[in-house]
């Protein structure tokens, strides 16, 4: 199965922001009926950075040869765990009936939270303490342990993008012909507008820290290539245009990773591009369902594995070297990510496995 590229056509948009920094303006207050979530029972631990050789780090986690994962819980799995995300040390995934499950690390070890009812889930993001979901029109958030689920006020704007990172949630919006961008540090109980270049819409974001974000800006007029945007002050100043990337459009299968790496939809091959470099194709030894950032300039993909059981593929850049790790006795993985110092995967039969 090959990765399929689908260009996006966006109507003319008139943005109401310019390059002049403006003081943050609060988002509309949440409905009176929306209760303020209580602090989570356990504060999630942010995944520590992996230093050194990524292959050695992967071997240390999975074992050589790979060993079975430790079962830390079960969830009501769906046939497809998407949308799923892995940011700020938390894995969040949709399960059966559209309910959300989380896996996070605390002082008491790895925890499984949920099921959490966040309505119809089209986009899903976590900043660590909170997990938020949207179906475009409605935005709901909860504490990562599942407590305090409540709807958030979005005024008249729709959500067309939702991302998270350590302590920060970002939301791309549309209101008629106007595109916007918002940030929140408290699970969208409050938020602030972030300036973006004129005639641009944010279609992807990567939160590396509270202050450093990389985004992809898609022109809303013409057929100009997508462009990188960068913030180094947590959106206090408008997002800076940082140059074009090697794409003719932007599709749902595209993803943005740390180190300004962009990759296409996963299958038996994936298309990648780095800032300043031409896009290239990496052939995979077996079909991958998704992936997440691992060590510096490397991705860990997950899916069915070489024999139809769950497995991982380590893809390194710029060498494009691919290493396969297939632990024995696992079912195919539908979601996976880094949680604290562990790798956690959810199988299609609902087992939550951890390698530490």
C-alpha positions as CSV (number, residue, x, y, z in Angstrom):
1,X,0.0,0.0,0.0
2,X,1.5,3.3,-1.1
3,X,1.2,6.6,0.7
4,X,-1.4,8.8,-1.1
5,X,-1.0,12.5,-1.3
6,X,-4.0,14.6,-1.4
7,X,-3.7,18.4,-1.9
8,X,-5.8,20.7,0.1
9,X,-7.6,23.7,-1.4
10,X,-8.5,26.4,1.0
11,X,-10.8,29.3,0.2
12,X,-9.8,32.9,0.4
13,X,-9.3,34.0,4.0
14,X,-9.0,37.5,5.4
15,X,-7.0,37.4,8.6
16,X,-7.5,40.0,11.2
17,X,-4.0,40.0,12.6
18,X,-0.8,41.7,11.5
19,X,2.9,41.7,12.6
20,X,2.3,44.2,15.4
21,X,2.4,42.4,18.8
22,X,-0.8,42.8,20.7
23,X,-1.6,42.1,24.3
24,X,-3.1,38.6,24.8
25,X,-6.9,38.7,24.7
26,X,-8.9,36.1,26.7
27,X,-11.1,33.6,24.9
28,X,-14.8,33.6,25.7
29,X,-15.6,32.4,29.2
30,X,-16.8,28.8,29.5
31,X,-20.5,28.2,30.0
32,X,-21.7,28.6,33.5
33,X,-22.6,24.9,33.6
34,X,-19.0,23.8,32.8
35,X,-17.4,22.9,36.1
36,X,-13.7,23.8,36.6
37,X,-11.8,20.5,36.7
38,X,-10.1,19.6,39.9
39,X,-6.3,19.0,39.9
40,X,-5.5,15.5,38.5
41,X,-4.9,12.8,41.1
42,X,-1.3,12.3,39.8
43,X,0.7,14.9,37.9
44,X,2.1,13.3,34.7
45,X,5.9,13.2,34.3
46,X,7.3,14.7,31.1
47,X,9.3,12.1,29.1
48,X,13.1,12.7,29.5
49,X,15.1,13.4,26.4
50,X,16.9,10.4,24.9
51,X,20.5,11.1,24.4
52,X,23.1,9.2,22.4
53,X,22.7,6.6,19.8
54,X,18.9,5.9,19.1
55,X,19.5,2.3,18.2
56,X,21.3,1.6,21.5
57,X,18.5,3.4,23.3
58,X,15.8,1.2,21.5
59,X,17.8,-2.0,22.3
60,X,18.0,-1.0,25.9
61,X,14.2,-0.5,26.1
62,X,13.1,-3.5,24.1
63,X,15.9,-5.9,24.9
64,X,18.2,-7.8,22.5
65,X,16.4,-9.9,21.3
66,X,13.2,-8.0,22.0
67,X,11.3,-9.2,25.0
68,X,7.5,-9.2,25.6
69,X,6.0,-6.0,27.0
70,X,4.7,-5.9,30.6
71,X,0.8,-5.7,30.8
72,X,-0.1,-2.6,32.8
73,X,-3.8,-2.5,32.0
74,X,-6.6,-3.1,29.5
75,X,-8.8,-0.8,27.6
76,X,-11.8,-1.2,25.3
77,X,-9.9,-1.1,22.1
78,X,-11.2,0.1,18.7
79,X,-10.2,-1.4,15.4
80,X,-8.2,1.8,14.8
81,X,-6.7,3.9,17.6
82,X,-6.6,7.1,15.7
83,X,-6.7,9.9,16.4
84,X,-3.9,9.4,18.9
85,X,-1.2,11.6,20.2
86,X,2.0,11.4,22.2
87,X,3.1,14.6,23.8
88,X,4.2,15.9,27.1
89,X,4.8,12.4,28.4
90,X,1.2,11.2,27.9
91,X,-0.3,8.7,25.3
92,X,-3.9,9.5,24.5
93,X,-6.0,7.4,22.2
94,X,-9.6,6.8,21.2
95,X,-11.2,3.4,22.0
96,X,-14.5,1.6,21.5
97,X,-17.5,3.9,21.3
98,X,-15.2,6.9,20.8
99,X,-14.2,7.1,24.4
100,X,-10.7,8.4,25.2
101,X,-8.0,6.5,27.1
102,X,-4.8,7.9,28.5
103,X,-1.5,6.4,29.7
104,X,0.7,8.6,31.9
105,X,3.6,8.4,34.3
106,X,3.4,9.6,37.9
107,X,5.3,9.1,41.1
108,X,3.3,5.9,41.6
109,X,4.4,4.5,38.2
110,X,2.5,4.1,34.9
111,X,-1.2,4.8,35.1
112,X,-4.1,4.1,32.7
113,X,-7.0,6.6,32.7
114,X,-10.4,6.4,31.2
115,X,-12.7,5.8,29.5
116,X,-13.3,9.5,29.2
117,X,-16.3,10.8,27.4
118,X,-15.2,13.8,25.3
119,X,-18.0,13.6,22.7
120,X,-17.3,12.9,19.1
121,X,-13.5,12.9,18.7
122,X,-12.0,14.1,15.5
123,X,-8.9,15.8,16.9
124,X,-7.2,14.9,20.2
125,X,-4.3,16.6,22.1
126,X,-2.7,16.6,25.5
127,X,-0.4,19.0,27.3
128,X,0.3,16.6,30.1
129,X,-2.2,17.5,32.9
130,X,-5.1,17.8,30.4
131,X,-6.5,16.0,27.4
132,X,-8.8,17.8,24.9
133,X,-10.9,16.6,22.0
134,X,-13.0,18.3,19.3
135,X,-15.3,17.4,16.5
136,X,-14.7,20.9,15.0
137,X,-17.7,22.6,16.5
138,X,-17.5,21.5,20.2
139,X,-14.3,21.4,22.3
140,X,-14.2,19.3,25.5
141,X,-11.4,18.8,28.0
142,X,-10.7,16.7,31.1
143,X,-7.8,16.0,33.5
144,X,-5.6,13.3,32.2
145,X,-6.8,10.8,34.8
146,X,-10.4,11.2,33.4
147,X,-11.8,13.6,36.1
148,X,-13.4,16.9,35.5
149,X,-14.6,16.4,31.9
150,X,-16.4,19.5,30.7
151,X,-17.2,21.5,27.5
152,X,-15.3,24.6,26.7
153,X,-16.6,27.7,25.1
154,X,-15.3,28.5,21.6
155,X,-17.6,31.4,20.7
156,X,-18.6,31.2,17.1
157,X,-15.3,29.8,15.9
158,X,-14.7,26.2,14.8
159,X,-11.7,24.0,15.6
160,X,-9.8,22.8,12.6
161,X,-6.6,21.8,14.4
162,X,-5.6,20.8,17.9
163,X,-2.1,20.1,19.2
164,X,-0.3,19.8,22.6
165,X,3.1,19.8,24.2
166,X,4.6,20.2,27.6
167,X,2.2,22.6,29.4
168,X,0.7,24.1,26.2
169,X,-2.3,23.4,24.0
170,X,-2.7,25.0,20.6
171,X,-5.9,25.4,18.5
172,X,-6.3,26.5,14.9
173,X,-9.7,28.1,14.3
174,X,-11.9,29.3,11.5
175,X,-14.8,31.7,11.7
176,X,-16.3,32.3,8.2
177,X,-13.4,33.5,6.1
178,X,-11.2,34.3,9.1
179,X,-8.5,31.9,10.3
180,X,-7.0,32.2,13.8
181,X,-4.6,30.5,16.3
182,X,-5.0,30.2,20.1
183,X,-2.9,29.0,23.0
184,X,-3.8,27.8,26.4
185,X,-1.9,26.7,29.5
186,X,-4.9,25.5,31.5
187,X,-6.8,23.1,29.3
188,X,-8.7,25.9,27.5
189,X,-10.4,27.3,30.6
190,X,-8.7,30.5,29.4
191,X,-6.7,31.1,26.2
192,X,-5.0,33.9,24.2
193,X,-4.9,34.8,20.5
194,X,-1.6,34.3,18.7
195,X,-0.7,36.3,15.6
196,X,0.0,34.5,12.3
197,X,1.1,36.0,9.0
198,X,-1.6,37.4,6.7
199,X,-3.3,35.0,4.3
200,X,-2.0,32.0,6.1
201,X,-3.7,29.2,8.1
202,X,-2.0,26.9,10.6
203,X,-2.4,23.2,9.5
204,X,0.2,21.5,11.8
205,X,2.1,22.4,15.0
206,X,4.9,20.9,17.1
207,X,5.3,22.1,20.7
208,X,8.8,21.4,21.8
209,X,8.5,23.5,25.0
210,X,6.3,26.2,26.5
211,X,8.2,28.8,24.5
212,X,9.4,27.0,21.3
213,X,6.8,26.0,18.7
214,X,7.2,25.0,15.0
215,X,4.1,25.3,12.8
216,X,3.2,24.7,9.2
217,X,1.4,27.6,7.5
218,X,-0.7,27.0,4.4
219,X,-1.4,29.9,2.1
220,X,-5.1,30.6,1.8
221,X,-4.8,32.0,-1.7
222,X,-3.2,30.6,-4.8
223,X,-1.0,27.4,-4.9
224,X,2.1,28.5,-3.1
225,X,3.9,25.8,-1.1
226,X,3.3,25.4,2.6
227,X,5.7,27.3,4.8
228,X,7.3,26.9,8.2
229,X,6.4,29.2,11.0
230,X,8.4,29.5,14.3
231,X,7.8,31.0,17.7
232,X,10.5,31.2,20.3
233,X,8.6,33.2,22.9
234,X,5.4,31.1,23.4
235,X,3.4,33.1,20.9
236,X,3.8,36.4,22.7
237,X,4.9,37.8,19.3
238,X,3.2,36.8,16.0
239,X,4.4,33.6,14.4
240,X,7.4,34.3,12.1
241,X,7.4,33.0,8.6
242,X,10.5,30.7,8.4
243,X,10.5,29.7,4.7
244,X,8.9,27.2,2.3
245,X,9.0,23.4,2.8
246,X,9.2,20.9,0.0
247,X,5.5,20.2,-0.5
248,X,3.1,21.1,-3.2
249,X,0.2,21.0,-0.7
250,X,-0.7,19.6,2.7
251,X,-2.7,16.5,3.3
252,X,-4.3,14.9,6.4
253,X,-1.6,12.2,6.3
254,X,1.2,14.7,6.7
255,X,2.8,15.1,10.1
256,X,5.2,17.6,11.7
257,X,8.0,16.3,14.1
258,X,10.8,17.8,16.1
259,X,13.9,19.0,14.3
260,X,11.5,20.4,11.6
261,X,10.9,17.0,10.0
262,X,7.8,16.5,7.9
263,X,6.6,13.0,6.9
264,X,3.7,11.6,4.8
265,X,1.1,9.0,5.6
266,X,2.5,5.6,6.8
267,X,2.1,2.4,5.0
268,X,4.9,0.3,3.4
269,X,6.7,3.5,2.6
270,X,6.7,7.0,4.0
271,X,7.7,10.3,2.3
272,X,9.9,12.6,4.4
273,X,11.3,16.1,4.1
274,X,13.5,18.2,6.3
275,X,13.8,21.9,6.2
276,X,16.1,22.9,3.4
277,X,16.1,19.4,1.9
278,X,14.1,17.7,-0.9
279,X,11.5,15.2,0.1
280,X,12.6,11.5,-0.2
281,X,10.9,8.1,0.2
282,X,11.8,5.6,2.9
283,X,10.8,2.0,2.1
284,X,9.6,0.2,5.2
285,X,9.9,-3.6,5.7
286,X,6.3,-3.9,6.9
287,X,3.2,-1.7,7.1
288,X,3.2,0.9,9.8
289,X,0.1,2.4,11.3
290,X,1.6,5.5,13.0
291,X,4.6,6.8,14.8
292,X,6.1,9.3,17.3
293,X,9.3,11.1,17.9
294,X,11.9,9.0,19.7
295,X,15.5,10.2,20.1
296,X,17.0,13.3,18.3
297,X,16.2,13.1,14.5
298,X,14.6,9.7,14.7
299,X,11.1,8.3,14.7
300,X,9.6,5.1,16.1
301,X,6.9,3.7,13.9
302,X,4.4,1.0,15.1
303,X,2.0,-1.4,13.5
304,X,1.5,-5.1,12.6
305,X,5.1,-6.1,12.6
306,X,6.9,-8.5,10.3
307,X,4.8,-11.5,11.1
308,X,1.4,-9.8,11.7
309,X,2.1,-9.3,15.4
310,X,2.9,-5.9,17.0
311,X,6.2,-4.3,16.2
312,X,8.3,-1.1,16.0
313,X,10.4,0.4,13.3
314,X,13.2,2.9,14.2
315,X,13.8,5.4,11.3
316,X,16.9,7.6,11.7
317,X,17.7,10.8,9.8
318,X,19.5,11.8,7.7
319,X,20.8,8.3,7.1
320,X,17.2,6.9,6.6
321,X,18.4,3.7,8.3
322,X,15.5,1.5,9.4
323,X,15.7,-1.0,12.3
324,X,12.9,-3.5,13.2
325,X,12.0,-4.5,16.8
326,X,9.3,-7.2,17.0
327,X,8.6,-8.3,20.6
328,X,7.2,-11.8,20.8
329,X,3.6,-12.7,21.6
330,X,2.0,-9.3,20.8
331,X,-1.1,-8.5,18.8
332,X,-0.9,-5.6,16.2
333,X,-0.4,-2.2,17.8
334,X,-3.1,0.5,17.1
335,X,-1.5,3.3,19.3
336,X,1.9,3.8,20.9
337,X,4.1,6.4,22.4
338,X,6.8,7.5,24.9
339,X,5.4,7.7,28.4
340,X,7.9,8.8,31.1
341,X,10.9,6.7,30.5
342,X,8.9,3.8,28.9
343,X,7.5,2.9,25.5
344,X,3.8,2.1,25.8
345,X,1.7,0.4,23.1
346,X,-2.0,-0.5,22.9
347,X,-2.9,-3.7,21.0
348,X,-6.0,-4.2,18.9
349,X,-7.3,-6.6,21.6
350,X,-7.0,-3.8,24.3
351,X,-3.9,-4.8,26.2
352,X,-1.7,-1.9,27.3
353,X,2.0,-3.0,27.2
354,X,5.1,-1.2,28.5
355,X,8.8,-1.6,27.9
356,X,10.9,0.1,30.5
